[in-house]
Amino acid sequence: MARRPLPRILTDRAPLLRGRELARTAADGAGDIFHPLVTLSRGLRRLAVAAGRRWRATPQERRAPMCFLAGACVLVMALAPYGPLLGMLAVMGASAWAGRDRSPAPTGPGEAESARLQALYEALVPYFSGDGDPEPLYAHGGDWAEAFDAYEFDDDGRIVRLHLRYPAYFTDGEPAARARIEQVLHAKSGRGREYRFDWDEEANTLALTVLDPLPTDIAAQRFVTAPGETVLGFTDPESVQRTLPVAVGETVQDEPPVLWRTGPRSTEPHLLILGHPGSGTTSLLRSLALQALQHGDVLIIDGGGTGEFGALTGRRGVLGVESGPSGALATLAWAAQETERRLLATSRARQAGEPAPDDTRRPLWILADRPTALTHLAAAEGRDDPQRLLQVPLRHGRAAQVTVVVAEQFDSAGLLSDPVRVHTTRARVALGPATPDEVRAVLGAEPHTTPTPLVPPGRGYARLGAAPVLRLQVPATPDPYDESTAEAHRRAVLALLPEHTVPAGERSAGQPVRMTKACAGPANGEEAPGRAAVDDPAPGAGPTGGAVTVHGTVRAANAEG
Ligand SMILES: Nc1ncnc2c1ncn2[C@@H]1O[C@H](COP(=O)(O)OP(=O)(O)OP(=O)(O)O)[C@@H](O)[C@H]1O
């Protein structure tokens, strides 16, 4: 016979849990309100008990003078100006003092907490014990207090901090051995939270700390940085030494940034961003573009072709937004030539003992979103691989103030060309719910924290040079033309966009900027999506007749089809 399901009210635990939560909150609130009354009444009771004890201890013959003295005091108080009030205050003060909570602060863990620590200890025994150890620190049935120096629990009785010792013979230099311990501690301390593990190989100690989630409410804004510094996102306060004032809603607070330095002295001049779909790689590129446009020019290659950079099209400093193979090839060919031109001009100036010309010092950023998609399309059309043209800016960009940022999905990372992979190894970002192995493959080192299975968009890890891996939360920089974008974020991004360089009359409804062939047409004469017309087209057209704006002037776009 088929079983009938229980009524929903008996199976649905949500209302029950909500009710319990409500009752607990109400009890907490009532406790706070009545706390002074409880203290006073407890004090009065204690004073009365003390008075009774005193009365009983007083010899019979001294009780009458004592009564007389007390009565006289009461009489004086009653007759003196403000006496009753002062007397009342004195009694209340004495009651409050006598009724204060004198229970000693609890020391040591409670029963449940001890059980948790013992379980953790037992779980570590197989990994931290050795056969020939005469005095094992970890042994079945052993005492956790020997191995655990410090611990802390939250209100729900879950561990939030643990400092433990381990035997010197444990192979803490091997990543696999460490990973096993971290996995055990992660599982036994409660999944779903992020833990940080700090190994001290010298002292044979390991510290586990539960990390708070990184703030997700920081929107795009003008960050207070020096020229050459770019904010990738924000991290844990203890991981970096600097903080930046950041507007979060109506307030300004100090947040620890992950700063990336570009330019001739940078040791990691180019950046690779890898992520799963929807992890926020395009948003990070948009955030970098908005920051770069403060001091430089930006070229965007939108391999995804979803038009998510439409808001940047035709803005001052945006040299082009390309989403087709031909346009991308034309733009990247120009970028390669521009890199070479800058190098030559700088070298000539140096030889002449002069400073580098101004037009070689304005930073040029090439932001390529999903270039492997364009590689595929270009191959289908029998064209050259656009990634190949990134080689010159990647190799010589540092000296020429040219910065390349490539964003790609994990799945297609294998399709990135060798120059891209080689030249972007020093600054990397991995976004989205990546496993420790994926993070290690991208960043060359494991994170010190356990990734959680569910992460908000823009959450990931960054590594600059040989520095440790940092947790990263990218500021929210959505596409302002996306209908699902929150109004506050849309306004934040729009406020950062430079002014249009296309006259307002030439922009059509529904499309922010009308593209014209007069500007940087691709080699085959197709209209290049994203090439903005300029107010003041100047001579300098290349073989294709194309041109791109470079801060107020127009440079040749020597595109080859
Ligand atoms: N740092 C962030 N804070 C808040 N929301 C974000 C952040 N980054 C991305 N998002 C949101 O997540 C969604 C996906 O972002 P985005 O398009 O940048 O991801 P993606 O990695 O480029 O994915 P896809 O390639 O599938 O477009 C968007 O709605 C975007 O607004």
The ligand as a Gaussian input file, in Angstrom:
#p B3LYP/6-31G(d) Opt

LIG

0 1
 N       31.879000      42.206000      -9.074000
 C       30.598000      42.031000      -9.324000
 N       29.678000      42.411000      -8.434000
 C       28.371000      42.243000      -8.681000
 N       27.872000      41.668000      -9.795000
 C       28.733000      41.269000     -10.721000
 C       30.142000      41.413000     -10.536000
 N       30.760000      40.912000     -11.616000
 C       29.786000      40.459000     -12.430000
 N       28.578000      40.671000     -11.901000
 C       27.299000      40.310000     -12.516000
 O       27.351000      38.949000     -12.902000
 C       26.810000      38.774000     -14.192000
 C       27.852000      38.164000     -15.115000
 O       28.924000      39.060000     -15.206000
 P       29.884000      39.102000     -16.473000
 O       29.107000      39.250000     -17.740000
 O       30.930000      40.124000     -16.183000
 O       30.493000      37.659000     -16.378000
 P       31.370000      36.881000     -17.439000
 O       32.376000      36.115000     -16.677000
 O       31.878000      37.814000     -18.468000
 O       30.335000      35.884000     -18.023000
 P       29.867000      35.697000     -19.525000
 O       31.099000      35.433000     -20.298000
 O       28.933000      34.539000     -19.418000
 O       29.203000      37.008000     -19.885000
 C       26.337000      40.149000     -14.643000
 O       24.968000      40.286000     -14.364000
 C       27.121000      41.093000     -13.790000
 O       26.446000      42.307000     -13.567000

